[in-house]
Amino acid sequence: MNHGFGSESPRAHTQTSHRPPARYLVVIDSGGIAVARLFLETREEVAEFDAGTEEAAQMTAGLVPVKGADAPEWDRALEGHSAAERRDADIYTLEV
């Protein structure tokens, strides 16, 4: 007799493809606030967060950034930022 008490058994795990890892972390000024934006190899954004967080510091530890995100490959990904913000941005290539 089942009255719906207890915990449900876990469902079988389904194999799905995982999202590719983030390849770039761009630290860019956005209206006076530094934000960190994570991008895939294709320059598709997957996350945005405050650049002052501990996670941002951990991801960039030991990495040397490239200055400026004003190259054509960043046009679409960073179209909401001014030319000055893009010039001053730091681009970190993350280890995969």
C-alpha positions as a printed Julia matrix, in Angstrom:
96×3 Matrix{Float64}:
  0.0    0.0     0.0
  1.53   3.33   -1.1
  0.39   6.6     0.41
  3.11   8.67   -1.26
  5.37   8.76    1.77
  9.15   8.55    1.61
 11.63   9.61   -1.01
 11.26   8.93   -4.67
 13.91   6.67   -6.21
 16.35   8.62   -8.38
 15.75   8.42  -12.08
 18.24   6.76  -14.37
 20.97   9.13  -15.56
 20.6   10.2   -19.17
 23.71  10.87  -21.21
 23.6   14.32  -22.76
 26.35  16.32  -24.34
 27.97  18.89  -22.12
 28.48  22.49  -23.08
 32.03  23.16  -24.3
 34.33  24.78  -21.73
 34.74  28.55  -21.61
 37.86  29.64  -23.47
 38.06  33.39  -22.83
 37.46  35.6   -19.82
 37.13  39.28  -20.72
 37.38  41.85  -17.94
 35.77  45.0   -19.27
 34.38  48.23  -17.86
 30.63  48.51  -18.16
 29.35  51.89  -17.09
 32.02  52.32  -14.43
 31.84  48.76  -13.09
 34.33  46.05  -14.07
 32.56  42.92  -15.26
 33.97  39.54  -16.19
 32.41  37.9   -19.21
 33.05  34.26  -20.12
 33.05  33.23  -23.78
 33.32  29.98  -25.69
 35.92  29.54  -28.44
 33.23  30.8   -30.86
 32.94  34.08  -28.86
 29.48  33.08  -27.63
 28.89  34.46  -24.13
 28.09  31.89  -21.45
 28.31  33.96  -18.25
 28.73  37.47  -16.88
 29.62  38.4   -13.29
 31.36  41.0   -11.14
 35.08  41.05  -11.95
 35.91  41.67   -8.3
 34.8   38.21   -7.18
 37.12  35.57   -5.83
 36.19  33.29   -8.73
 37.47  35.82  -11.26
 40.75  36.08   -9.37
 41.09  32.3    -9.25
 40.42  31.91  -12.98
 43.0   34.52  -13.94
 45.72  33.57  -11.43
 49.0   33.14  -13.27
 47.57  34.18  -16.64
 48.8   37.19  -18.59
 46.0   39.11  -20.32
 46.04  40.52  -23.81
 45.09  44.21  -23.72
 42.24  45.35  -25.95
 39.16  43.63  -27.34
 38.84  45.88  -30.36
 39.75  43.22  -32.94
 37.05  42.27  -35.46
 36.45  38.84  -33.88
 35.1   40.62  -30.76
 32.74  42.99  -32.64
 29.6   40.92  -32.22
 30.38  39.58  -28.74
 31.07  43.03  -27.27
 28.8   45.19  -29.42
 27.18  46.8   -26.35
 30.46  48.32  -25.19
 32.05  51.54  -26.37
 35.27  51.6   -28.37
 37.13  52.98  -25.33
 35.82  50.19  -23.07
 36.88  47.59  -25.62
 40.37  49.1   -26.01
 40.91  48.97  -22.25
 39.56  45.42  -21.79
 41.75  42.54  -20.63
 41.34  39.22  -22.41
 42.46  36.07  -20.6
 42.75  32.81  -22.53
 41.69  30.1   -20.12
 43.35  26.71  -19.98
 41.01  23.95  -21.03
